[in-house]
Amino acid sequence: MKVCFATSSGGHLTHLLMLEEWYKNHDRIWVTFDKEDAKSALEDEKKHWCHHPTNRNIKNLIKNTFLAFKILKKERPDVIISTGAGIAVPFFYLGKLFKCKTVYIEVYDRVSTPTLTGKLVYSMTDLFIVQWDSQKKFYKKAQVLGPIV
């Protein structure tokens, strides 16, 4: 199975890196920001740098949509996994055109409110995971994983 991790750097990336025990035996690519933390954490990984900032930035959303098309066409992942933020949106929407499964993990620190990205990708996600029972009130079809931190 080939996995595409599309995520912001910082805490979003850190959450996905905590899943290494699961993904270490899978072919994978990462799409994130060209920032020092990501460069260091993904030094030996296959990666693509996306445009940032992504939150509420229409210009970079458009750029990242074209980038997502190019990467998905070339890499052909089986599944796209994200914890957010904005980079998930073009990858999840275009991922459906490429027949990719999508998995979204709502972030750990959103206990009582949903994220904007979560709300935007919820309807097209094959598996929507939350880390708190309280998040189920926003995402009825979500599966509760519990904290991954």
KACORQUI-V833380 format. One record per backbone hydrogen bond with DSSP energy under -1.0 kcal/mol. NH is the residue of the N-H (numbers start at 1). CO is the residue of the C=O. E is the energy in kcal/mol with one decimal. If there is no record, write none. Layout:
# KACORQUI-V833380
NH | CO | E
NH | CO | E
This chain:
# KACORQUI-V833380
3 | 27 | -2.6
4 | 79 | -2.6
5 | 29 | -2.8
6 | 81 | -1.9
7 | 31 | -2.6
8 | 84 | -2.1
14 | 10 | -2.4
15 | 11 | -2.3
16 | 12 | -1.5
17 | 13 | -2.4
18 | 14 | -1.3
19 | 16 | -1.8
20 | 17 | -1.4
22 | 19 | -1.5
23 | 19 | -2.0
24 | 20 | -2.5
26 | 23 | -2.4
27 | 1 | -1.2
29 | 3 | -2.3
30 | 46 | -1.8
31 | 5 | -3.1
32 | 48 | -1.9
35 | 33 | -2.0
39 | 35 | -2.8
40 | 36 | -2.4
41 | 37 | -2.5
42 | 38 | -2.4
43 | 40 | -1.0
45 | 42 | -2.1
48 | 30 | -2.6
50 | 32 | -2.7
57 | 54 | -1.4
61 | 57 | -1.9
62 | 58 | -2.4
63 | 59 | -2.1
64 | 60 | -2.9
65 | 61 | -1.6
66 | 62 | -1.9
67 | 63 | -2.3
68 | 64 | -2.7
69 | 65 | -2.1
70 | 66 | -2.2
71 | 67 | -2.9
72 | 68 | -3.0
73 | 69 | -2.3
74 | 70 | -1.9
75 | 71 | -3.4
76 | 72 | -1.8
78 | 2 | -2.4
79 | 2 | -1.6
80 | 101 | -2.7
81 | 4 | -2.8
82 | 103 | -2.1
88 | 85 | -2.3
89 | 86 | -1.2
91 | 87 | -1.2
92 | 88 | -2.9
93 | 89 | -2.3
94 | 90 | -2.4
95 | 91 | -1.8
96 | 92 | -1.2
98 | 94 | -1.4
99 | 96 | -1.3
100 | 95 | -2.9
101 | 78 | -2.7
103 | 80 | -2.8
104 | 127 | -2.3
105 | 82 | -2.9
106 | 129 | -3.1
110 | 107 | -1.2
111 | 109 | -1.0
119 | 115 | -2.1
120 | 116 | -2.1
121 | 117 | -2.1
122 | 118 | -1.6
124 | 121 | -1.3
125 | 122 | -1.2
127 | 102 | -1.9
129 | 104 | -3.4
130 | 143 | -2.5
135 | 132 | -1.2
136 | 133 | -1.7
138 | 135 | -1.5
139 | 135 | -1.5
142 | 139 | -1.6
143 | 128 | -2.8
145 | 130 | -3.1
